[in-house]
Amino acid sequence: MFFLDFGESMQVGSKYQHGQFHFLFQSCDWRFRSQANLLVGSEDEQSHIDKVFQNLALSRLVSATQAPGLWDLTLHFTSGITLETFSACSQEDADWTQWIFFVPGDLAWNKRATGAPTRKSIHEA
């Protein structure tokens, strides 16, 4: 599991701060890649993931796409780096949350293991 924040920084309560747009990646496989190389993936050693994340410069989000049917998510950044999420198992538990994308207005897109993402209030996500 990891968080990815971008947009203006926002204070949440007295302890937490995150970006205006805030992703929670949970029960899905993922990878960051450049045009030429795989940089890091969900199955890498935690020490390698931590090292890559410390130096990962994504810049601005250019686009987000989803593959119809599978609903794999791909995020493209101006740095040339791409983040891809995908299911690695055809029999995932339908209650597993793959990712949640929090957006302004107390809304969130929630992607469960099966079906298309749904938009809900963050109090329901």
PAVEX-543574 format. One record per residue (C-alpha): residue in three letters; x, y, z; residue number from 1. Coordinates in steps of 0.2 Angstrom, whole numbers. Each point is the difference from the previous one (the first is absolute). Example, Ala and Ser with C-alpha at 12.3 -4.5 7.8 and 13.67 -1.06 7.14 Angstrom:
! residues 2
{r=ALA; xx=62; yy=-22; zz=39; k=1};
{r=SER; xx=6; yy=17; zz=-3; k=2};
//
This chain:
! residues 125
{r=MET; xx=0; yy=0; zz=0; k=1};
{r=PHE; xx=6; yy=18; zz=-4; k=2};
{r=PHE; xx=-7; yy=17; zz=-2; k=3};
{r=LEU; xx=3; yy=12; zz=-14; k=4};
{r=ASP; xx=-4; yy=19; zz=2; k=5};
{r=PHE; xx=1; yy=14; zz=-13; k=6};
{r=GLY; xx=-8; yy=17; zz=-1; k=7};
{r=GLU; xx=0; yy=13; zz=13; k=8};
{r=SER; xx=5; yy=-5; zz=18; k=9};
{r=MET; xx=-15; yy=-2; zz=12; k=10};
{r=GLN; xx=-1; yy=-1; zz=18; k=11};
{r=VAL; xx=-11; yy=-15; zz=6; k=12};
{r=GLY; xx=-4; yy=2; zz=19; k=13};
{r=SER; xx=14; yy=4; zz=11; k=14};
{r=LYS; xx=12; yy=-14; zz=-4; k=15};
{r=TYR; xx=-1; yy=-3; zz=-19; k=16};
{r=GLN; xx=4; yy=9; zz=-16; k=17};
{r=HIS; xx=-3; yy=-6; zz=-18; k=18};
{r=GLY; xx=-2; yy=6; zz=-17; k=19};
{r=GLN; xx=-16; yy=7; zz=-8; k=20};
{r=PHE; xx=-1; yy=-16; zz=-9; k=21};
{r=HIS; xx=4; yy=-16; zz=10; k=22};
{r=PHE; xx=2; yy=-18; zz=-6; k=23};
{r=LEU; xx=0; yy=-15; zz=12; k=24};
{r=PHE; xx=6; yy=-16; zz=-9; k=25};
{r=GLN; xx=-4; yy=-15; zz=10; k=26};
{r=SER; xx=-4; yy=-17; zz=-7; k=27};
{r=CYS; xx=7; yy=1; zz=-18; k=28};
{r=ASP; xx=16; yy=-3; zz=-8; k=29};
{r=TRP; xx=9; yy=15; zz=-7; k=30};
{r=ARG; xx=16; yy=6; zz=-8; k=31};
{r=PHE; xx=8; yy=16; zz=-5; k=32};
{r=ARG; xx=9; yy=1; zz=-16; k=33};
{r=SER; xx=9; yy=12; zz=-11; k=34};
{r=GLN; xx=-1; yy=-2; zz=-19; k=35};
{r=ALA; xx=15; yy=-11; zz=0; k=36};
{r=ASN; xx=1; yy=-9; zz=17; k=37};
{r=LEU; xx=-10; yy=-7; zz=14; k=38};
{r=LEU; xx=4; yy=11; zz=15; k=39};
{r=VAL; xx=-8; yy=-9; zz=14; k=40};
{r=GLY; xx=-15; yy=-12; zz=3; k=41};
{r=SER; xx=-11; yy=-7; zz=14; k=42};
{r=GLU; xx=10; yy=-16; zz=1; k=43};
{r=ASP; xx=17; yy=8; zz=3; k=44};
{r=GLU; xx=8; yy=-1; zz=17; k=45};
{r=GLN; xx=-6; yy=14; zz=11; k=46};
{r=SER; xx=17; yy=8; zz=2; k=47};
{r=HIS; xx=1; yy=2; zz=-19; k=48};
{r=ILE; xx=-18; yy=7; zz=0; k=49};
{r=ASP; xx=5; yy=13; zz=13; k=50};
{r=LYS; xx=16; yy=5; zz=-9; k=51};
{r=VAL; xx=-9; yy=3; zz=-16; k=52};
{r=PHE; xx=-14; yy=9; zz=8; k=53};
{r=GLN; xx=12; yy=12; zz=8; k=54};
{r=ASN; xx=7; yy=5; zz=-17; k=55};
{r=LEU; xx=-16; yy=-1; zz=-10; k=56};
{r=ALA; xx=-4; yy=16; zz=-9; k=57};
{r=LEU; xx=-16; yy=-1; zz=-9; k=58};
{r=SER; xx=-4; yy=18; zz=-3; k=59};
{r=ARG; xx=-18; yy=4; zz=-7; k=60};
{r=LEU; xx=-13; yy=-13; zz=-4; k=61};
{r=VAL; xx=-3; yy=1; zz=-19; k=62};
{r=SER; xx=-14; yy=-14; zz=-1; k=63};
{r=ALA; xx=-9; yy=-14; zz=8; k=64};
{r=THR; xx=-7; yy=-15; zz=-10; k=65};
{r=GLN; xx=-9; yy=-16; zz=4; k=66};
{r=ALA; xx=-1; yy=-16; zz=-11; k=67};
{r=PRO; xx=-18; yy=-4; zz=-2; k=68};
{r=GLY; xx=-5; yy=-16; zz=7; k=69};
{r=LEU; xx=15; yy=-3; zz=10; k=70};
{r=TRP; xx=0; yy=18; zz=7; k=71};
{r=ASP; xx=19; yy=1; zz=2; k=72};
{r=LEU; xx=6; yy=17; zz=4; k=73};
{r=THR; xx=14; yy=9; zz=-9; k=74};
{r=LEU; xx=6; yy=17; zz=6; k=75};
{r=HIS; xx=12; yy=10; zz=-12; k=76};
{r=PHE; xx=11; yy=14; zz=8; k=77};
{r=THR; xx=10; yy=14; zz=-9; k=78};
{r=SER; xx=16; yy=-8; zz=6; k=79};
{r=GLY; xx=-3; yy=-14; zz=-12; k=80};
{r=ILE; xx=-4; yy=-12; zz=14; k=81};
{r=THR; xx=-15; yy=-11; zz=0; k=82};
{r=LEU; xx=-9; yy=-8; zz=14; k=83};
{r=GLU; xx=-10; yy=-16; zz=-5; k=84};
{r=THR; xx=-12; yy=-10; zz=12; k=85};
{r=PHE; xx=-6; yy=-17; zz=-5; k=86};
{r=SER; xx=-8; yy=-15; zz=7; k=87};
{r=ALA; xx=11; yy=-15; zz=1; k=88};
{r=CYS; xx=-13; yy=-13; zz=4; k=89};
{r=SER; xx=-17; yy=-4; zz=-8; k=90};
{r=GLN; xx=-8; yy=-6; zz=16; k=91};
{r=GLU; xx=2; yy=15; zz=11; k=92};
{r=ASP; xx=-12; yy=3; zz=14; k=93};
{r=ALA; xx=-13; yy=13; zz=-6; k=94};
{r=ASP; xx=1; yy=9; zz=17; k=95};
{r=TRP; xx=19; yy=4; zz=-2; k=96};
{r=THR; xx=3; yy=19; zz=-4; k=97};
{r=GLN; xx=13; yy=1; zz=-13; k=98};
{r=TRP; xx=1; yy=19; zz=1; k=99};
{r=ILE; xx=-9; yy=16; zz=6; k=100};
{r=PHE; xx=3; yy=17; zz=-9; k=101};
{r=PHE; xx=-5; yy=14; zz=12; k=102};
{r=VAL; xx=-5; yy=16; zz=-9; k=103};
{r=PRO; xx=-6; yy=18; zz=6; k=104};
{r=GLY; xx=-18; yy=1; zz=6; k=105};
{r=ASP; xx=1; yy=-15; zz=12; k=106};
{r=LEU; xx=-1; yy=-12; zz=-15; k=107};
{r=ALA; xx=9; yy=-16; zz=-4; k=108};
{r=TRP; xx=1; yy=-12; zz=-14; k=109};
{r=ASN; xx=1; yy=-18; zz=8; k=110};
{r=LYS; xx=6; yy=-15; zz=-11; k=111};
{r=ARG; xx=-4; yy=-16; zz=7; k=112};
{r=ALA; xx=7; yy=-17; zz=-6; k=113};
{r=THR; xx=-15; yy=-2; zz=-12; k=114};
{r=GLY; xx=-9; yy=12; zz=-10; k=115};
{r=ALA; xx=2; yy=18; zz=-5; k=116};
{r=PRO; xx=6; yy=14; zz=12; k=117};
{r=THR; xx=-15; yy=9; zz=9; k=118};
{r=ARG; xx=0; yy=18; zz=6; k=119};
{r=LYS; xx=-6; yy=2; zz=18; k=120};
{r=SER; xx=1; yy=12; zz=14; k=121};
{r=ILE; xx=16; yy=-3; zz=10; k=122};
{r=HIS; xx=-10; yy=-4; zz=15; k=123};
{r=GLU; xx=-6; yy=-15; zz=-10; k=124};
{r=ALA; xx=16; yy=-5; zz=-9; k=125};
//
